[in-house]
Amino acid sequence: MATFLYRVGRWAFRRRRLVGGLWLVALVLATAAAMAPAGEEEDLSMPGTESQKAFDLLDERFPQLNSQGAEARLVFRAPDGQRVTASENKAAVEDTLGSLDGGGQVASATDPYETGAVSEDGTIAYSTITYTADAVDLTEATKNALEAAARQARDAGLTVEIGGSALDSDEEPGGTTEIIGVVVAAVVLVLALGSPIAAGLSLLTAFLGVAIAFGLVTALAVPLGLTSTVAILALMLGLAVGIDYALFITSRYRDERAQGSEPEEAAGRAVGTAGSAVVFAGATVFIALVGLGVVGIPELTKMGMGGAGAVALAVLVALTLVPALFGFFGKGVSPAGTKRRAWGRLLPRAVRKAPAAGRPGPATRWARFVLRRPAAVLLIAGLGLGAVAVPALSLELGLPGDESKPVETTQRRAYDLLSEGFGPGFNGPLTVVVDMPGSEDSRATTDLVVRTVRGVDGVASVGDPVLSRTEDTAVLTAVPQTAPNSGETKDLVHAIRGAVAGVEADTGADILVTGTTALNIDISEAVSDALIPYLTVVIGLAVLLLTVVFRSVLVPVKAALGFLLSVGAAFGVLVAVFQWGWAADLVGIEQTGPVMSLMPILVIGIVFGLAMDYEVFLLSRMREAYVHGASPGEAIVGGFRHSGRVVAAAAIIMISVFAGFIGMNTPTIQTMGVGLASAVAFDAFVVRMAIAPAVLALLGHRAWWLPRILNRVLPHVDIEGEALSRHVPASAAELDAAVPRLPAGRHRH
């Protein structure tokens, strides 16, 4: 791999105009494709669950209901001391609803006075407006008509809020916090590389890769049903890893130039060594994200595929465009002391003088500190992460609804009004579908189901059943006494399903409990059930890949256990912030509740790959020193001296990028930003930079032990680029003749 990538780096350097032109063409094509009209996004679903089966049955038997289509709720509240049933207020409500009748895409608008949708104290009423199209297909004219109707009622003196899915809009990427995150990343790059040109190169390549990925995801939104969350995840991951991968290769290029290599040779060696680590690190992220498809949730699969595509693009950009830009701007990237001394003046004086003085840097001093006190460092870091992970034992999963939106939004105020007037469970009604093919007395069966459901503790009310035209299917609504995301509602869903099981046995009917609340519960339980198997696969993959790369048994085990610690601590932070409300004001969380159900498994998949990034980039330099004769302690110090500062900078960049998305108002993106930023911080600075060197110091030579049978069986990946050190000739002419016949490098043990 190292020799192949070496040739790629030199080819990209020589053919820089061609490479740059091809990437510009790709950017133009992706941008043009993204300008196509947006299409329909698919609803969140969970094939195979009871709730999803019920939704599918409703669409088949009651197509006019459009079970997962758009709807809105106009919630009216009378002025203080008045009732909505008063003649003036009633006339205002009816005039408002009359303005919607016959409107474009409006299927129906219920009259609250005819349907009994008035609170017991007569102060609050609501009307349900159903549409012929899904929420993403509603036109601006339709949404404007709904908002105009609400303003009309407000002008008449009523308080009016709009709930439901009709006004739901996707969060667009871009904003103050994301810009701040990118600015922080730019500052860190300048400090880490000491050159504005080198920092700008890393940012430029990352932005280009992200722009192409974002354009492709946007273009594929129509045929593949991708949501905006997929695009934002691709943006988040592509930006973070794109900057990091460019940083690693640029840093190695500068090292090679500092050692006297010519620019083209330095570009080839940088891609052959650091590029090999980039390929492996990117592959682990890619595999972990693609593996999210095993959970069986289409939305999670799409998020994984979108993120994996962005990571793959980041790797390709780093391996080709970065060395090509070395050819254009290599003078400004080269450090002081190379042949182009004038360009080296872009470096700060401290950076120019440090190598000459030979003083150890912060990373070297830290490594030596850990070597002196490995047991103490290991104990403090391990106990600290364990303490942070304790809240994870109380992890509850759910999906955010209107209750999690800011109080400034009309959806949240409508939710609160409905809870006040009709009870907290009114915002999460359950739908019971009774399938009675071949039933002799469908009405008797339906009545039995109604009585059974009403008898379940926790049910506030059960509506009148609606039968299909052929009377082989009935639908009824059960309103819980508790809020949609509460644990009591989850228990109620299971209690209803258990209670109707006896009716199914007696009548032969198939009774299904569904609704948005039930679907959310089913998805959360499916994710919880898949968490341990997925974690097992990820850990097994990590151990296998690291065994191949580092030719060691104990190093992969150490890496896997450290990964578990960092993920556990990240889950602890999510529970503390989003469930318990700790520091919620700092991240703009106005309502605590369960952690978004897709988040734990998504964090595991992403953080696994990123954790392996730092493991590879830090330990590959240690392994390189060890196989060339350094003692275990010297190898640790050497790894930190060469890669410690770069890994720290990469971690800060990732944390900044992920934290930049916390300011968005979408709970899903906020949770993702907090979870990923905290996980990267724990994994990079505690696990990889404290626990890992402490464990290696305690193990000594045993850390790099590999049984003879595995040594014979496992392939030699040569991620350290040992073959380049032994066999790569100095001149390009010799290279072209010699590279095809290069033997595989072997590691010394």
C-alpha positions in Angstrom: 0.0 0.0 0.0 2.8 2.4 1.0 4.6 2.1 -2.4 1.4 2.4 -4.4 0.3 5.5 -2.5 3.9 6.9 -2.9 3.5 6.7 -6.6 0.0 8.3 -6.4 1.5 11.2 -4.4 4.3 11.8 -6.9 1.9 11.5 -9.8 -0.5 14.0 -8.3 2.4 16.4 -7.6 3.6 16.2 -11.2 0.1 16.3 -12.8 -1.2 18.9 -10.4 -3.1 20.9 -13.1 -4.9 17.8 -14.3 -5.8 16.7 -10.8 -6.9 20.2 -9.7 -9.0 20.5 -12.9 -10.7 17.1 -12.4 -11.7 18.0 -8.9 -13.0 21.4 -10.0 -15.1 19.7 -12.7 -16.4 17.3 -10.0 -17.4 20.3 -7.9 -19.2 22.0 -10.7 -21.1 18.8 -11.6 -22.1 18.2 -8.0 -23.2 21.8 -7.6 -25.3 21.6 -10.8 -26.9 18.3 -9.7 -27.8 19.8 -6.3 -29.7 22.6 -8.0 -32.4 20.1 -9.2 -35.8 20.6 -7.6 -36.2 19.0 -4.2 -38.4 15.9 -4.0 -40.3 14.0 -1.4 -38.6 12.8 1.7 -39.6 9.5 3.3 -41.1 9.3 6.8 -39.2 7.7 9.6 -40.1 4.0 9.5 -39.2 0.7 11.1 -40.0 -2.2 8.8 -41.1 -5.3 10.6 -42.5 -3.6 13.7 -46.1 -3.8 14.8 -46.6 -0.1 14.4 -45.2 0.0 10.9 -47.4 -3.0 9.8 -50.4 -1.0 11.1 -49.4 2.1 9.2 -49.1 0.0 6.0 -52.5 -1.6 6.6 -54.1 1.8 7.1 -52.7 3.1 3.9 -54.1 0.0 2.1 -57.6 -0.1 3.7 -58.1 3.7 4.4 -56.1 5.5 1.7 -58.2 8.6 2.2 -56.8 8.9 5.8 -53.2 9.3 4.5 -52.0 7.9 7.8 -48.6 9.4 7.6 -49.5 12.4 5.6 -49.4 16.1 6.6 -51.8 17.5 9.2 -52.1 20.6 11.2 -53.9 21.5 14.4 -55.2 25.0 14.9 -55.5 25.4 18.6 -57.7 28.3 19.8 -57.8 29.8 23.3 -60.4 32.3 24.4 -59.3 35.6 26.1 -59.1 35.5 29.9 -62.5 35.2 31.5 -64.2 34.0 28.3 -65.0 30.7 26.6 -64.5 29.6 23.0 -68.1 28.6 22.9 -69.2 32.2 23.3 -71.0 33.4 20.2 -68.4 36.0 19.1 -65.5 33.5 19.7 -67.4 30.7 18.0 -68.1 32.9 15.0 -64.4 33.8 14.8 -63.3 30.1 14.9 -65.8 29.1 12.2 -64.8 32.0 10.0 -61.2 31.0 10.3 -61.9 27.4 9.4 -64.1 28.6 6.6 -61.2 30.4 5.0 -59.4 27.1 4.7 -62.3 25.1 3.1 -61.5 24.4 -0.5 -58.0 25.6 -0.2 -55.2 24.0 -2.3 -54.1 20.6 -0.9 -56.6 20.8 2.0 -58.5 17.5 2.4 -60.7 18.5 5.4 -60.9 20.8 8.4 -62.9 19.6 11.4 -65.3 21.8 13.3 -64.4 21.6 17.0 -68.0 22.3 18.0 -69.3 19.3 16.1 -66.5 16.9 17.0 -66.5 17.8 20.7 -62.9 19.1 20.5 -63.5 21.7 23.3 -61.9 21.4 26.7 -64.0 20.8 29.8 -63.7 24.4 31.0 -64.5 25.7 27.5 -61.4 27.8 27.2 -59.5 25.8 24.5 -60.6 24.2 21.3 -58.8 22.7 18.3 -59.4 21.8 14.7 -57.6 19.2 12.7 -56.7 20.1 9.2 -55.7 17.2 6.9 -53.9 17.6 3.6 -53.7 15.6 0.4 -49.9 15.7 0.4 -47.1 14.9 2.8 -45.5 17.7 4.8 -42.5 18.0 2.4 -44.8 18.4 -0.6 -46.9 21.2 0.9 -46.5 24.4 -1.2 -45.6 27.7 0.3 -49.1 29.0 -0.7 -50.7 26.2 1.4 -48.5 27.0 4.4 -49.1 30.8 4.0 -52.9 30.1 3.9 -52.7 28.2 7.2 -50.7 31.1 8.9 -53.1 33.7 7.4 -56.0 31.8 9.0 -54.3 31.9 12.3 -53.7 35.6 12.0 -57.3 36.1 11.2 -58.4 34.5 14.5 -55.8 36.4 16.4 -57.1 39.7 15.0 -60.5 38.6 16.4 -59.0 38.5 19.9 -58.2 34.7 20.2 -54.9 33.1 21.0 -54.1 30.8 18.1 -51.2 28.4 17.7 -50.4 25.8 15.0 -49.3 22.3 15.7 -48.8 19.2 13.6 -46.4 18.4 10.8 -47.6 21.0 8.2 -45.2 23.7 9.3 -42.3 21.4 10.0 -39.2 22.6 8.1 -35.8 21.1 7.7 -32.9 22.8 9.5 -30.6 24.3 6.9 -26.9 24.0 7.6 -25.0 27.2 8.2 -25.1 29.6 11.1 -23.1 31.5 13.6 -22.0 28.5 15.7 -20.9 26.5 12.7 -18.8 29.5 11.5 -17.2 29.8 14.9 -16.3 26.1 14.8 -14.6 26.5 11.4 -12.8 29.7 12.6 -11.5 27.8 15.6 -10.3 25.0 13.3 -8.5 27.5 11.1 -6.7 29.0 14.1 -5.7 25.6 15.3 -4.3 24.7 11.9 -2.2 27.8 11.8 -0.8 27.1 15.2 -0.2 23.4 14.5 1.4 24.0 11.1 2.9 27.4 11.7 2.0 28.6 8.2 -1.2 30.3 7.0 -0.6 28.8 3.6 -0.4 25.3 5.0 -3.5 25.9 7.1 -5.4 27.3 4.2 -4.5 24.3 2.0 -6.0 21.9 4.6 -9.2 24.0 4.8 -9.5 24.4 1.0 -9.3 20.7 0.4 -11.8 19.9 3.2 -14.3 22.5 1.9 -14.0 21.1 -1.6 -14.6 17.6 -0.5 -17.5 18.7 1.7 -19.1 20.7 -1.1 -19.0 17.8 -3.5 -20.4 15.4 -0.9 -23.1 17.9 0.1 -24.0 18.4 -3.5 -24.3 14.7 -4.2 -26.4 14.1 -1.1 -28.7 16.9 -2.1 -29.0 15.6 -5.7 -29.8 12.1 -4.5 -32.4 13.3 -2.0 -35.2 12.7 -4.6 -34.4 9.2 -5.9 -33.2 7.9 -2.5 -35.4 9.8 -0.2 -32.6 11.4 1.8 -33.5 13.8 4.5 -31.7 17.0 5.5 -30.3 15.2 8.5 -28.3 13.0 6.1 -26.9 16.1 4.4 -26.0 17.7 7.7 -24.3 14.6 8.9 -22.3 14.4 5.7 -21.4 18.0 6.1 -20.3 17.5 9.7 -18.2 14.4 9.1 -16.8 15.4 5.8 -15.6 18.7 7.2 -14.1 17.2 10.3 -12.2 14.3 8.7 -11.4 16.3 5.6 -9.4 18.9 7.6 -7.8 16.2 9.8 -6.7 14.0 6.9 -5.2 17.0 5.0 -3.5 18.0 8.3 -1.8 14.6 8.7 -0.5 14.5 5.2 0.6 18.1 5.2 2.4 17.7 8.5 4.3 14.6 7.2 5.2 16.6 4.0 6.7 19.3 6.1 8.7 16.7 8.1 10.1 15.2 4.9 11.0 18.7 3.5 12.7 19.5 6.8 14.8 16.4 6.4 16.0 17.7 3.0 13.7 15.8 0.5 12.8 17.5 -2.7 9.2 18.7 -3.0 8.1 15.9 -5.3 9.8 13.3 -3.2 8.4 14.7 0.0 4.9 14.7 -1.5 5.3 11.0 -2.5 6.6 10.0 1.0 3.9 12.0 2.8 1.2 10.2 0.9 2.9 6.8 1.1 3.3 7.0 4.9 0.6 9.4 6.4 -1.6 8.6 3.4 -1.5 4.9 4.3 -2.7 5.8 7.8 -5.4 8.0 6.2 -6.6 5.1 4.1 -6.9 2.8 7.0 -8.5 5.4 9.3 -11.0 6.3 6.6 -11.8 2.7 5.9 -12.6 2.1 9.6 -15.0 5.1 9.6 -16.5 4.0 6.3 -17.1 0.4 7.5 -18.6 1.5 10.8 -21.0 3.9 9.1 -22.1 1.4 6.4 -22.5 -1.2 9.1 -25.4 0.9 10.6 -27.6 -0.7 7.9 -27.7 -3.9 10.0 -30.0 -2.2 12.5 -32.8 -2.2 9.9 -33.9 1.4 10.2 -34.0 3.0 6.7 -33.2 6.5 8.0 -30.2 5.3 10.0 -29.0 3.3 7.0 -29.2 6.5 4.9 -27.4 8.5 7.5 -24.6 6.0 7.6 -24.3 5.8 3.8 -24.3 9.6 3.5 -21.6 10.0 6.1 -19.6 7.1 4.6 -19.7 8.7 1.2 -18.4 12.0 2.7 -15.6 10.2 4.4 -14.6 8.3 1.3 -14.5 11.6 -0.7 -12.3 13.1 2.1 -9.8 10.3 1.7 -9.7 10.6 -2.1 -9.2 14.4 -1.8 -6.4 14.0 0.8 -4.6 11.4 -1.4 -4.7 13.3 -4.6 -5.6 17.0 -4.3 -3.4 17.6 -1.3 -0.2 16.5 -3.0 -1.3 18.4 -6.1 -1.6 21.6 -4.1 1.9 20.9 -2.7 3.0 21.4 -6.3 1.3 24.8 -6.5 1.9 26.1 -3.0 4.7 23.8 -1.7 7.0 26.8 -1.1 4.6 28.2 1.5 4.0 24.8 3.1 7.7 24.0 3.5 9.1 24.7 6.9 12.1 26.9 7.7 15.5 25.4 7.0 14.6 23.9 3.6 16.0 25.2 0.4 13.2 27.8 0.0 14.2 29.7 3.1 12.4 32.9 2.1 9.0 31.1 2.3 9.9 29.7 5.7 9.6 33.2 7.1 5.9 32.6 7.2 6.5 30.5 10.3 6.5 32.2 13.7 9.9 32.8 15.2 9.2 30.3 18.0 8.5 27.6 15.5 11.6 28.4 13.5 13.9 28.3 16.5 12.5 25.3 18.3 14.0 22.6 16.1 17.4 24.2 16.2 17.4 24.5 20.0 16.4 20.9 20.3 14.1 21.6 23.2 11.5 19.0 23.8 8.0 20.1 23.0 4.8 19.8 25.1 4.0 16.4 23.6 7.4 15.0 24.4 7.4 16.3 27.9 3.9 14.8 28.4 5.1 11.4 27.1 8.0 11.4 29.5 5.7 12.3 32.4 3.5 9.4 31.6 6.5 7.1 31.4 7.5 8.1 34.9 4.1 7.6 36.4 2.2 5.2 34.2 0.2 3.5 36.9 -1.0 6.8 38.4 -2.0 8.2 35.0 -3.9 5.0 34.1 -5.7 5.0 37.4 -6.8 8.6 37.4 -7.8 8.6 33.7 -9.7 5.3 34.0 -11.6 6.3 37.1 -12.3 9.7 35.7 -13.9 8.4 32.5 -15.7 5.7 34.6 -17.2 8.5 36.8 -18.4 10.5 33.7 -19.9 7.3 32.3 -22.1 6.6 35.4 -25.1 8.6 34.1 -25.2 6.3 31.1 -26.8 3.6 33.3 -29.9 5.8 33.3 -30.1 6.1 29.5 -33.6 6.4 28.1 -34.3 6.5 24.4 -37.0 8.3 22.5 -37.7 10.5 19.5 -38.1 14.3 19.9 -41.5 15.8 19.2 -43.0 19.3 19.5 -42.4 19.2 23.2 -38.6 19.5 22.6 -38.9 22.6 20.4 -38.1 26.1 21.7 -41.0 27.8 23.5 -40.8 30.6 20.9 -42.1 28.3 18.2 -45.8 28.0 17.5 -45.6 24.2 17.5 -44.3 24.1 21.0 -47.0 26.6 22.2 -49.7 24.5 20.5 -48.4 21.4 22.3 -48.6 23.2 25.7 -52.1 24.5 25.0 -53.4 21.0 24.1 -51.7 19.5 27.2 -53.4 22.1 29.3 -56.8 21.7 27.8 -57.0 18.0 27.1 -54.2 16.3 29.2 -50.6 15.5 28.4 -51.4 12.3 26.6 -53.5 14.1 24.0 -50.4 15.0 22.0 -49.5 11.4 21.6 -52.7 9.4 20.8 -52.5 5.7 20.1 -54.2 4.2 17.0 -55.6 0.7 17.3 -56.1 -1.1 14.0 -58.4 -4.2 14.0 -58.0 -6.4 11.0 -60.9 -8.8 10.7 -60.8 -10.7 7.4 -63.6 -13.2 7.2 -65.2 -12.1 10.5 -68.9 -12.9 10.8 -69.7 -10.1 13.2 -67.1 -7.3 12.8 -69.0 -4.8 14.8 -69.1 -7.1 17.8 -65.4 -7.8 17.5 -64.7 -4.0 17.3 -66.9 -3.4 20.4 -65.0 -6.0 22.3 -61.7 -4.3 21.4 -63.0 -0.9 22.5 -64.1 -2.3 25.9 -60.8 -4.1 26.4 -58.7 -1.0 25.6 -60.9 1.2 27.8 -60.2 -1.2 30.7 -56.5 -0.8 30.5 -55.0 1.4 33.3 -53.5 4.6 31.9 -56.0 5.1 29.1 -57.8 8.4 29.4 -60.3 7.9 26.6 -61.2 5.8 23.6 -62.8 7.3 20.5 -65.6 5.8 18.5 -64.3 3.2 16.0 -64.3 3.8 12.2 -64.9 0.8 10.0 -63.8 0.4 6.4 -66.3 0.2 3.6 -66.1 -3.6 3.6 -66.2 -3.6 7.4 -63.2 -5.9 7.6 -61.0 -3.3 9.3 -61.7 -0.9 12.1 -59.7 2.0 13.5 -60.0 3.6 17.0 -58.0 6.1 18.9 -56.9 5.7 22.5 -55.6 8.7 24.4 -53.1 8.0 27.2 -53.1 9.8 30.5 -49.4 10.6 30.2 -47.1 12.5 27.8 -45.8 10.8 24.6 -42.2 10.4 25.7 -42.9 9.3 29.3 -42.0 5.8 30.6 -45.6 5.4 31.6 -46.8 5.7 28.0 -44.3 3.2 26.9 -45.6 0.7 29.5 -49.2 1.5 28.4 -48.4 0.5 24.8 -47.2 -2.8 26.0 -50.1 -3.2 28.3 -52.6 -2.6 25.5 -50.8 -5.1 23.3 -50.9 -7.6 26.0 -54.6 -7.0 26.8 -55.8 -7.4 23.2 -53.9 -10.6 22.7 -56.7 -12.4 24.4 -59.2 -10.8 22.0 -57.1 -12.0 19.1 -57.1 -15.5 20.4 -60.9 -15.5 20.8 -61.9 -13.8 17.6 -59.1 -14.5 15.2 -58.7 -10.8 14.5 -55.3 -9.2 14.1 -55.1 -6.2 16.4 -52.2 -3.7 16.0 -51.3 -0.7 18.1 -49.7 2.2 16.2 -49.5 5.9 15.9 -46.4 8.2 16.1 -45.9 7.5 19.8 -46.1 3.7 19.3 -43.7 3.9 16.3 -41.2 5.9 18.3 -41.4 3.4 21.1 -40.8 0.5 18.6 -37.9 2.2 17.0 -36.3 3.0 20.4 -36.6 -0.6 21.5 -35.2 -1.9 18.2 -32.2 0.4 18.5 -31.7 -0.7 22.1 -31.8 -4.4 21.1 -29.3 -3.8 18.3 -26.9 -1.8 20.5 -25.0 -4.7 22.0 -24.7 -6.8 18.8 -23.6 -3.8 16.9 -21.1 -2.8 19.6 -19.8 -6.4 19.5 -19.3 -6.3 15.8 -17.5 -2.9 16.0 -15.2 -4.0 18.8 -14.4 -7.3 16.9 -13.6 -5.3 13.8 -11.4 -3.0 15.7 -9.4 -5.8 17.3 -9.0 -7.6 13.9 -7.9 -4.5 11.9 -5.5 -3.3 14.6 -4.0 -6.7 14.9 -3.2 -6.7 11.2 -1.9 -3.1 11.2 0.2 -3.2 14.4 1.0 -6.9 14.5 0.2 -7.1 18.1 -2.5 -8.8 20.3 -2.5 -6.5 23.4 -2.5 -3.2 21.5 -5.8 -3.9 19.8 -7.4 -5.1 23.1 -6.2 -1.9 24.8 -7.6 0.2 21.9 -11.0 -1.6 22.1 -11.3 -1.2 25.9 -10.3 2.5 25.6 -13.0 2.9 22.9 -15.6 1.5 25.3 -14.6 4.0 28.0 -14.8 7.0 25.7 -18.2 6.0 24.3 -19.5 5.3 27.8 -18.4 8.7 28.9 -20.0 10.3 25.9 -23.3 8.6 26.7 -23.0 9.8 30.3 -22.7 13.4 29.0 -25.8 12.9 26.8 -27.8 11.7 29.7 -26.6 14.4 32.0 -27.4 17.2 29.5 -30.5 16.0 27.6 -32.2 13.9 30.3 -31.1 15.5 33.5 -30.7 19.1 32.2 -27.2 19.7 33.4 -25.7 22.7 31.5 -28.8 22.5 29.3 -28.9 26.3 29.1 -25.4 26.4 27.7 -26.4 24.4 24.7 -29.9 25.9 24.3 -31.9 22.9 25.5 -35.3 24.2 26.8 -36.9 20.8 27.5 -35.3 17.7 28.9 -36.4 14.2 27.9 -35.2 10.9 26.5 -32.0 10.9 24.3 -32.8 10.6 20.6 -33.1 6.9 20.0 -30.9 6.8 16.9 -28.1 8.7 18.7 -26.2 6.0 20.7 -25.7 3.6 17.8 -24.8 6.5 15.5 -22.2 7.8 18.0 -20.8 4.3 18.3 -20.4 4.0 14.6 -18.8 7.4 14.1 -16.6 7.5 17.2 -15.3 4.0 16.4 -13.8 5.3 13.2 -12.5 8.5 14.6 -11.0 6.7 17.6 -9.1 4.4 15.2 -7.9 7.6 13.4 -6.0 8.7 16.5 -4.9 5.2 17.4 -3.4 4.7 14.0 -1.7 8.1 13.6 -0.2 8.1 17.1 0.8 4.4 17.4 2.0 4.1 13.8 4.9 6.4 14.7 5.6 4.4 17.9 5.5 1.2 15.9 7.8 2.7 13.3 10.4 3.6 16.0 10.1 0.3 17.7 10.7 -1.8 14.6 13.8 0.3 13.9 15.3 -0.6 17.2 14.0 1.8 19.8 13.1 0.6 23.2 9.4 0.6 24.2 9.8 3.8 26.2 11.8 5.5 23.4 9.1 4.4 20.9 6.4 6.1 23.0 8.3 9.3 23.3 9.1 9.2 19.6 5.5 8.7 18.7 4.4 11.7 20.7 7.3 13.8 19.4 6.3 13.3 15.8 2.5 12.9 16.1 1.4 14.2 19.5 0.9 17.8 18.5 -0.7 16.9 15.2 -3.2 14.5 16.8 -4.0 17.1 19.5 -4.7 19.7 16.8 -6.8 17.2 14.8 -8.9 16.4 17.9 -9.4 20.1 18.7 -10.5 20.6 15.1 -13.0 17.8 15.2 -14.4 19.0 18.5 -14.8 22.5 17.2 -16.6 21.3 14.0 -18.9 19.0 15.9 -19.6 21.6 18.7 -20.4 24.2 16.0 -23.6 22.2 15.2 -24.9 22.4 18.8 -26.3 25.9 18.1 -28.8 24.5 15.6 -32.4 24.3 16.8 -33.0 20.7 15.6 -32.8 18.3 18.6 -31.3 15.6 16.5 -28.4 17.8 15.4 -27.9 19.2 18.8 -27.7 15.7 20.3 -25.3 14.7 17.6 -23.1 17.7 18.2 -22.8 17.2 21.9 -22.3 13.4 21.7 -19.7 13.5 19.0 -17.8 16.5 20.5 -17.6 15.0 23.9 -16.7 11.5 22.6 -13.8 12.9 20.5 -12.5 14.9 23.5 -12.6 11.9 25.8 -11.1 9.5 23.2 -8.3 11.8 21.9 -7.1 13.4 25.1 -7.9 10.9 27.8 -7.8 7.5 26.1 -5.2 7.9 23.3 -2.9 10.4 25.0 -3.1 9.3 28.6 -4.4 5.7 29.0 -2.7 4.4 25.8 0.8 5.4 26.6 0.4 4.4 30.2 -0.7 0.9 29.3 2.1 0.6 26.7 4.7 1.7 29.3 3.4 -0.9 31.8 3.5 -3.6 29.1 6.9 -2.8 27.7 8.0 -5.3 25.0 4.9 -7.4 25.6 2.8 -4.7 24.0 4.2 -5.6 20.6 4.1 -9.4 21.0 2.4 -11.5 18.3 2.1 -15.3 18.3 4.2 -16.9 15.6 1.3 -18.5 14.0 -0.5 -15.2 13.6 2.7 -13.6 12.3 2.8 -16.2 9.5 -0.9 -15.9 8.7 -1.6 -12.2 8.9 -0.9 -10.0 5.9 1.8 -7.3 6.1 0.1 -4.0 5.6 3.2 -1.8 6.2 1.3 1.2 7.4 4.6 2.7 8.6 6.0 2.8 5.1 9.0 0.6 5.9 9.2 -0.5 2.3 9.7 3.1 1.3 12.6 3.5 3.7 14.3 0.4 2.4 13.5 0.3 -1.3 12.3 3.6 -2.7 15.0 5.1 -4.9 15.9 8.8 -4.8 15.2 9.8 -8.4 11.9 9.7 -10.3 13.6 7.7 -13.1 14.8 5.0 -10.8 11.3 5.0 -9.2 9.5 4.3 -12.4 11.8 1.4 -13.1 11.9 -0.1 -9.6 8.5 0.3 -8.0 6.7 -2.5 -9.9 9.3 -4.9 -8.6 9.3 -3.8 -5.0 9.1 -6.7 -2.5 6.7 -6.4 0.5 8.3 -4.9 3.6 8.7 -7.0 6.7 8.5 -6.0 10.3 11.2 -6.8 12.8 10.0 -8.2 16.1 
